[in-house]
Amino acid sequence: MKFDKITMDHGSGGKLTLELIENVFRATPGLDSAILGDIAFTTDSHSIKPLFFKGGDIGKLSVCGTINDLLCVGAKPMYLSSAFIMEEGFELDELEKIAQSMRDEAKNANVKIVCGDTKVVEAGKGFYINTSGIGKIIRPIDGSNICENDQIIVTGNIGEHGFSILNERENLNLASNLQSDCAQLTSLILPIIESDLDVHWMRDPTRGGIAMCLNELCYKRDFGVEIFEELVPISEEVSSISEMLGIEPYYSANEGKMVIVANPVDAPKILDILHSNPLGKNANIIGNITKDHPQKVLLNLNYGTKRLLSMPLVEKMPRIC
């Protein structure tokens, strides 16, 4: 499919996003943070509607997302920058709430926000935050040593952020107890990074959910992924809203979860560490790396068959940001 103009789907995190990175920016899709010797560096822009939602707001989202991207490559998050693009007429008390959320999350992660910028645009143009982050590499985790039979771990229930935002944005009132999983994962992931356990790859499954995350894992690689439906942790609220809307939770965004690929010997030990933290109480091993079907993600269904969990070409969920 050829495009002459940018579409909303180019920002979905799916195949069109990868093609944009490769064909226009002429870069290789890869890690969420750059590993630069003994430091990691990352940047991310944040846009969401509504700005305030159950479980957080755009300020919390921006800090958590950047911190989690640093953790993915084996870095201890240390410093953040923040840049605000605000529309004329935005309420100052709402801006203060967003700024306070950022301060709170940074403090909880022992991270300092050290510089920033502000821009004001015409009314009706929206509200956006860009955050960049620097972390100290404890040990580099770049996916270069992924092996057949490595175990795949997800740190908790999937799909909560995407369905929660969709439920609020569209006033669906389908799951009153559902809220975003938005969280910075320093206390959960740093003990694993600082241990001697053999971790080969990590990624926070945001846009496109774990389906996109796992497809990126094996994108243009000589291995594939196999996961098992019965092992993937999904809450009752997400299952219910998924069935009602006909949208699979595998494609729903997460903002407080991590997918980890680890040596099969150490995977149970990593699971024990995750279970000791409230953020990881529902963590589970959901599958493994395989050489049987390179560049493909297969989902083993509960009734004994398998199907392809494909990389989304476009957004499978209605836009949530």
C-alpha positions as CSV (number, residue, x, y, z in Angstrom):
1,M,0.0,0.0,0.0
2,K,1.5,3.3,-1.1
3,F,0.7,6.7,0.6
4,D,1.5,10.2,-0.6
5,K,0.5,11.8,2.8
6,I,0.8,11.0,6.4
7,T,-2.3,9.3,7.9
8,M,-3.4,8.8,11.5
9,D,-2.4,5.1,11.0
10,H,1.3,6.1,10.5
11,G,1.3,7.0,14.2
12,S,-0.4,3.7,15.4
13,G,2.8,1.9,16.1
14,G,2.0,-0.8,13.5
15,K,3.5,-1.8,10.2
16,L,3.0,1.7,8.7
17,T,5.0,3.2,11.5
18,L,7.9,0.8,10.8
19,E,7.7,1.6,7.1
20,L,7.9,5.3,7.9
21,I,10.9,4.8,10.1
22,E,12.7,2.7,7.4
23,N,11.7,4.5,4.2
24,V,11.5,8.1,5.2
25,F,13.8,8.5,8.2
26,R,16.1,5.8,6.8
27,A,16.6,4.3,10.2
28,T,16.4,0.8,11.5
29,P,13.6,0.1,13.9
30,G,15.1,-1.2,17.1
31,L,15.3,-0.4,20.8
32,D,13.2,2.2,22.7
33,S,16.4,3.9,23.9
34,A,19.8,4.4,22.4
35,I,22.7,2.8,24.2
36,L,25.6,5.3,24.1
37,G,28.5,3.7,26.0
38,D,27.6,3.8,29.7
39,I,24.4,5.9,29.2
40,A,21.0,5.4,27.6
41,F,19.1,8.2,25.9
42,T,15.5,8.3,24.8
43,T,12.8,10.7,23.7
44,D,9.0,10.4,23.3
45,S,6.1,12.7,22.5
46,H,2.7,12.2,24.2
47,S,-0.8,13.0,23.1
48,I,-3.9,11.6,24.6
49,K,-7.6,12.3,24.9
50,P,-8.9,12.8,27.5
51,L,-5.9,14.5,29.2
52,F,-7.1,13.3,32.6
53,F,-8.3,9.7,32.9
54,K,-8.8,6.9,35.4
55,G,-5.3,6.0,36.6
56,G,-3.5,9.1,35.5
57,D,-3.1,12.0,33.1
58,I,-0.9,13.1,30.3
59,G,1.8,14.3,32.7
60,K,2.0,11.0,34.5
61,L,1.9,9.2,31.2
62,S,4.9,11.2,29.8
63,V,7.2,10.6,32.8
64,C,6.2,6.9,33.1
65,G,6.6,6.2,29.4
66,T,10.1,7.7,29.2
67,I,11.3,6.0,32.4
68,N,10.1,2.6,31.2
69,D,11.9,3.1,27.8
70,L,15.2,3.6,29.7
71,L,14.6,0.5,31.8
72,C,14.1,-1.5,28.7
73,V,17.7,-1.3,27.7
74,G,19.1,-2.1,31.2
75,A,19.5,1.5,32.4
76,K,18.7,3.1,35.7
77,P,16.7,6.2,34.9
78,M,18.3,9.4,36.2
79,Y,17.3,12.7,34.3
80,L,14.4,13.9,32.3
81,S,13.6,16.9,30.2
82,S,10.1,18.1,29.5
83,A,8.7,20.3,26.7
84,F,5.1,21.5,26.6
85,I,3.1,22.5,23.5
86,M,-0.1,24.1,24.9
87,E,-3.1,25.7,23.2
88,E,-4.2,29.2,24.0
89,G,-6.9,29.2,26.6
90,F,-5.8,26.1,28.5
91,E,-6.7,26.3,32.2
92,L,-3.8,27.1,34.5
93,D,-5.2,24.9,37.3
94,E,-5.2,21.9,34.9
95,L,-1.7,22.7,33.8
96,E,-0.6,22.7,37.5
97,K,-2.2,19.3,38.0
98,I,-0.3,17.9,35.1
99,A,3.0,19.4,36.3
100,Q,2.4,18.0,39.8
101,S,1.8,14.5,38.4
102,M,5.1,14.8,36.6
103,R,6.9,15.9,39.7
104,D,5.3,13.1,41.8
105,E,6.2,10.3,39.3
106,A,9.8,11.6,38.9
107,K,10.2,11.7,42.7
108,N,8.8,8.2,43.1
109,A,11.4,6.9,40.6
110,N,14.2,9.0,42.1
111,V,14.6,10.8,38.8
112,K,15.2,14.5,38.3
113,I,13.5,16.7,35.7
114,V,16.3,19.1,34.9
115,C,15.3,21.2,31.9
116,G,12.3,22.0,29.7
117,D,10.6,24.3,27.2
118,T,7.1,25.7,26.6
119,K,5.3,26.8,23.4
120,V,1.8,28.1,23.0
121,V,-0.2,27.5,19.8
122,E,-3.6,28.7,18.7
123,A,-6.8,27.6,20.5
124,G,-8.0,24.3,19.3
125,K,-4.6,22.9,18.4
126,G,-4.4,20.6,21.5
127,F,-2.0,19.8,24.3
128,Y,1.2,17.8,23.9
129,I,4.3,16.9,26.0
130,N,7.7,15.7,24.8
131,T,10.0,14.1,27.4
132,S,13.6,12.9,26.9
133,G,15.5,10.8,29.4
134,I,19.0,9.8,30.3
135,G,19.9,6.7,32.3
136,K,23.0,5.0,33.5
137,I,23.5,1.6,31.9
138,I,23.7,-1.1,34.5
139,R,24.1,-3.7,31.8
140,P,23.1,-3.3,28.2
141,I,20.1,-5.3,27.1
142,D,19.8,-5.1,23.3
143,G,18.3,-8.3,22.1
144,S,21.4,-9.5,20.3
145,N,21.7,-12.7,22.3
146,I,18.1,-14.0,22.0
147,C,18.1,-17.8,21.7
148,E,15.7,-20.5,20.8
149,N,13.6,-21.7,23.8
150,D,14.1,-18.4,25.6
151,Q,11.0,-17.7,27.8
152,I,8.7,-14.8,27.3
153,I,7.3,-13.1,30.4
154,V,4.6,-10.4,30.7
155,T,4.6,-8.5,34.0
156,G,0.8,-8.3,34.4
157,N,-2.7,-8.1,33.0
158,I,-2.7,-6.8,29.4
159,G,-4.8,-4.3,27.6
160,E,-6.0,-2.1,30.5
161,H,-4.8,1.3,29.3
162,G,-6.2,1.1,25.7
163,F,-9.6,-0.2,26.8
164,S,-9.8,2.2,29.7
165,I,-9.1,5.2,27.5
166,L,-11.5,4.0,24.9
167,N,-14.2,3.5,27.5
168,E,-13.8,7.0,28.9
169,R,-13.3,8.8,25.6
170,E,-16.4,7.4,23.9
171,N,-18.5,7.4,27.1
172,L,-19.2,3.7,26.7
173,N,-19.8,3.0,30.4
174,L,-18.9,-0.7,29.8
175,A,-16.6,-1.4,32.7
176,S,-16.9,1.0,35.6
177,N,-13.9,-0.5,37.5
178,L,-11.5,-0.5,34.6
179,Q,-8.6,2.1,34.7
180,S,-5.4,2.6,33.0
181,D,-2.3,0.7,34.2
182,C,-0.1,3.8,33.7
183,A,2.9,3.3,36.0
184,Q,6.7,3.8,36.0
185,L,8.3,0.4,36.6
186,T,11.5,1.3,38.3
187,S,10.8,-0.6,41.5
188,L,9.7,-3.7,39.5
189,I,12.4,-3.8,36.8
190,L,15.5,-2.3,38.4
191,P,16.1,-5.3,40.8
192,I,16.1,-7.6,37.7
193,I,18.5,-5.4,35.8
194,E,20.8,-5.2,38.9
195,S,20.7,-9.0,39.4
196,D,22.9,-11.6,37.5
197,L,19.8,-13.1,35.9
198,D,20.1,-13.7,32.1
199,V,17.7,-11.2,30.5
200,H,18.0,-10.9,26.7
201,W,15.4,-8.3,25.7
202,M,12.7,-6.0,27.2
203,R,10.0,-3.8,25.8
204,D,7.0,-2.0,27.2
205,P,4.0,-3.0,25.0
206,T,2.4,0.4,24.4
207,R,0.9,1.2,20.9
208,G,-0.3,-2.0,19.3
209,G,-0.2,-3.9,22.5
210,I,1.7,-7.2,23.0
211,A,0.8,-8.3,19.5
212,M,2.8,-5.4,18.0
213,C,5.5,-5.8,20.7
214,L,6.1,-9.5,19.9
215,N,6.0,-8.9,16.1
216,E,8.7,-6.2,16.6
217,L,10.7,-8.7,18.6
218,C,11.0,-11.1,15.7
219,Y,10.9,-8.5,12.9
220,K,13.4,-9.5,10.2
221,R,15.0,-12.0,12.6
222,D,15.7,-15.7,12.2
223,F,13.3,-16.7,14.9
224,G,9.6,-16.5,15.7
225,V,7.4,-16.4,18.8
226,E,4.8,-18.8,20.2
227,I,2.5,-17.8,23.1
228,F,-0.4,-19.6,24.8
229,E,-3.8,-18.0,25.2
230,E,-4.4,-19.7,28.6
231,L,-1.2,-18.2,30.0
232,V,-1.7,-14.6,29.0
233,P,-3.0,-12.6,32.1
234,I,-6.2,-10.7,31.2
235,S,-8.6,-9.1,33.7
236,E,-12.3,-9.9,33.7
237,E,-13.0,-6.2,32.9
238,V,-10.8,-6.3,29.8
239,S,-12.2,-9.7,28.7
240,S,-15.7,-8.4,29.0
241,I,-15.2,-5.1,27.1
242,S,-13.1,-7.0,24.5
243,E,-15.9,-9.4,23.8
244,M,-18.5,-6.6,23.6
245,L,-16.5,-4.5,21.2
246,G,-15.0,-7.3,19.2
247,I,-11.4,-6.0,19.7
248,E,-8.7,-8.4,20.9
249,P,-6.8,-7.4,24.1
250,Y,-3.6,-8.4,22.4
251,Y,-3.7,-5.2,20.4
252,S,-4.7,-2.9,23.2
253,A,-2.1,-0.5,24.6
254,N,-0.4,-0.9,27.9
255,E,1.4,1.8,29.9
256,G,2.5,-0.1,33.0
257,K,3.7,-3.5,31.7
258,M,6.9,-5.0,30.4
259,V,7.5,-7.9,28.1
260,I,10.8,-9.7,29.0
261,V,12.7,-12.4,27.1
262,A,15.0,-14.4,29.3
263,N,17.1,-17.6,29.5
264,P,14.7,-20.5,30.4
265,V,16.8,-21.4,33.4
266,D,16.4,-17.9,34.9
267,A,12.8,-17.1,33.8
268,P,11.2,-18.7,37.0
269,K,13.6,-16.7,39.2
270,I,12.6,-13.5,37.4
271,L,9.0,-14.4,37.9
272,D,9.6,-14.7,41.6
273,I,11.1,-11.2,41.7
274,L,8.1,-9.8,39.8
275,H,5.6,-11.5,42.1
276,S,7.2,-9.9,45.1
277,N,6.1,-6.5,43.9
278,P,2.5,-5.4,43.7
279,L,3.1,-4.1,40.1
280,G,4.0,-7.7,39.1
281,K,1.6,-9.8,41.1
282,N,-0.1,-11.1,37.9
283,A,3.1,-11.7,35.9
284,N,3.4,-14.9,34.0
285,I,5.5,-16.8,31.5
286,I,3.3,-16.7,28.3
287,G,5.4,-18.4,25.7
288,N,8.8,-18.9,24.1
289,I,11.2,-18.2,21.2
290,T,11.1,-20.7,18.4
291,K,13.0,-21.4,15.1
292,D,9.9,-23.2,13.6
293,H,8.3,-20.1,12.1
294,P,10.8,-17.2,11.7
295,Q,9.3,-13.6,11.9
296,K,5.9,-14.9,12.9
297,V,3.9,-14.8,16.2
298,L,1.6,-17.7,16.8
299,L,-1.1,-17.8,19.4
300,N,-2.0,-21.3,20.8
301,L,-5.7,-21.2,21.4
302,N,-7.4,-22.9,24.4
303,Y,-9.2,-25.4,22.2
304,G,-6.0,-26.8,20.7
305,T,-5.5,-24.9,17.4
306,K,-3.0,-22.2,16.5
307,R,-3.4,-18.9,14.6
308,L,-1.2,-16.1,13.4
309,L,-1.1,-13.0,15.7
310,S,-0.2,-10.6,12.9
311,M,1.5,-7.3,13.0
312,P,-1.3,-4.7,12.5
313,L,-1.0,-2.7,9.3
314,V,-3.2,0.0,10.8
315,E,-4.7,0.7,14.2
316,K,-6.9,-2.2,15.3
317,M,-8.5,-0.1,18.0
318,P,-10.2,3.3,17.5
319,R,-7.7,6.1,18.2
320,I,-7.1,6.6,21.9
321,C,-4.7,9.5,21.6
